[in-house]
Structures are given as structure tokens and as C-alpha cells.
Amino acid sequence: MRGVVRARAPLRLGLAGGGTDVSPYSDTYGGCVLNATIDRFALASVRLRDDRQVEFFSTDLNRIERLDLSEPFSTDEGLRLHRGVYRRLMEQFNGGEFIPLTMTTHVESPLGSGLGSSSALVVAMIEALREVVHAPLGEYEVARLAFDIERRELALQGGKQDQYAATFGGFNFIEFERDGHVIVNPLRVKSRIANELETSMVLFFTGASRDSAAIIEKQSTNVAIGGSALEAMHDLKTNAVLMKQALLLGDIHRLADLLELGWTAKKRTSPAVANAEIDAIYDVARANGAMAGKISGAGGGGFFMFIADPIRRPELVRRLAQIPNGSVEVCRFTSDGVATWRYG
């Protein structure tokens, strides 16, 4: 192989239903989510080496690992995602032969941002290595493999939606059946509707990343117990169906109302979803033009997504920009999923 193989997978905004894709809820009741990919990406580049080493370089973490392929290596330490993806692809699709190579990665979002960055990175690395070893994988197979590596082999807490969003791209309504089957329903959102939603949306990074695994573990425990947390999950699932309808009809005000209801339900799944700082940011936004808002992802920090009338959007942006340690971000929706190409 000459030159370099590159792949990039988009990050996503969780619009509705987040949490219903996580066990044990999805296994017992089935879940569904509505999400959309944005123009932030996880990127992976692979170049072959002429020695007996594999090198992983995470540029956003500023971390390099070099492993001697003549010795076994663990996936329980170091850059675990890189190690896990590399080992699985080599063992399953290259006859167990470990190819010497350098894999460089970068994610255009802070860790713990709530944009599905870890899963998008796994998808991008799978795609790059798939091209290297000529693995015959379709979209569903890539997403399932990413989920299997991240959640089962590496035992990292989380749901199923991020891997499918990064692989397929665009606006998707994704169903998670009780038997583990996943159905991705791409939505044909008219350009005028997507433009209106984009023009109404404000992303605000709270300045604080969070440990989503701890929040998800608590939510799962609460759901297993039942009571208000379980009822909140049922509400989140219903909310995703209703928001899909509002999105396809282009009813942004109805979508905002449902976003508000979804955020209220999300907070009922665990006390860790929100905190005093998050509540304060939300109050400032609502007082300055936001019709609704929610944290993207598990909660506890990361990115807030607000919906505002486009006329009042500049006012909201100006006020949010005054909040210490936070930052207003601009993003656009994307229609494509993971992409791979060769260069050089």
C-alpha cells in the first residue's frame, strides 16, 4: 500500500430519545432515538511501516504509543480504543497477522463533549483499517463492529446510537429492538427545514467535560429499579417519535416544545444529568431568547443545544458569550456518514 489511508466520521447531536439505546432499557422495552450529524469529525490516518512496530498517535490528546509486534499487548491500558480496534481488525480480517503501521487520529471536539466523539473515532479507525486489510464490511456491519469493540470487548459504558450515527450520517431515526436488532431510518428532511433548524440553533460548550460512563451507570441502575426513572425513559422514547414528526413537518416551535419536555424527562433519569452550573446556564439562555435547550449526550456537562427564534438568536449568542469558561460554537448539519480515501 502506497501513501496514506484516511477516514473521517461525523459527530452527532442527540435530539431526542437518548438513553433508550442503553441496556437494560433497550433490551427490555426497546428504544428509539432521533439524531443528526454535524460538521465536526473524528479523523484517522494509516501509513504502513517497514519495521515490526505499530504506532498510535492521538494528536488531540498529544499522546504517542509504540508497541513491538513481536510481543503481545494489552487493551486494558494506554490508548485503549486504538489498541482494541487495531487488534480486532487484524485478528478477524487479516488472519491474525499484525501489520506494522502508524495510525494517527484527531477528534474535532473535546473529550466528554456529549457529541459521540469516542464512537465516531472508533468508526473512523475501523474504516481506515478496513481499507488497509480489504475487509468486506457494509454500513450496518461497521456500526455493529464498532459497538462490539467499544461496549463488549473494551467494556466501556454507553449506548448504541453513536456508532450508527457516525457510520450512516445525516438525520436518522434509529430503532433498537429488544433482541438487539437495530434499524436505521434515514429521514428525508427538506433543505428549508434543515436550514431553519440550523438558523435557530445555538451550541454552547459549558467548559466542563464529564464522565458519561458514571452517569449512564447510574441511569441504568435507576431504570432497573423502576419508578420515576423508568417512567422518564418511556417518556423519552415517546418524545423521539413525536419529535421526528415535528421535524419532518418543519414545525420548529413544536420541536422546541418537545426538546424542553425531553430535557425535563432526561433530568428525571438521574440527579447527575444536571447541576447548579448547568441550571444557571439554562436560565440565562431562556431569559435571553432561547425557546428550549438540552445537553447533548448523557448530561453533566459538554454541549448545550438551544433553539431560539432566528431574530433573537444574535441576542442569545451575545449573552452566552459572556459566561465564563464557556464558548458559543457554530456547526452545520451534514448528510454523509463515514468516508474513506487514499492519498499519495
Buried (B, 14 or more C-beta within 10 A) or exposed (E): EEEBBBBBBBBBBBBBBBBBBBBEBBBEBBBBBBBBBBEBBBBBBBBBEEEEBBBBBBEBEEEEBEBEBEEEBEBEEBBBBBBBBBBBBBEEBBEEEBBBBBBBBBBBBBBBBBBBBBBBBBBBBBBBBBBBBEBEBEBBBBBBBBBBBBBEBBEBBBBBBBBBBBBBBBBBBBBBEEEEEBEBEBBEBEEEBBEBBBEBBBBBBBBBBBBBBBBBBBBBEBBEEEEEBBBBBEBBBBBBBBBBEBBBEBBBEBBBBBBBBBBBBBBBBBEBBBBEBBEEBBEBBBEBBBBBBBBBBBBBBBBBBBBBBEEBBEBBBEBBEEBEEBEBBEBEBBEEBBBBEEEE
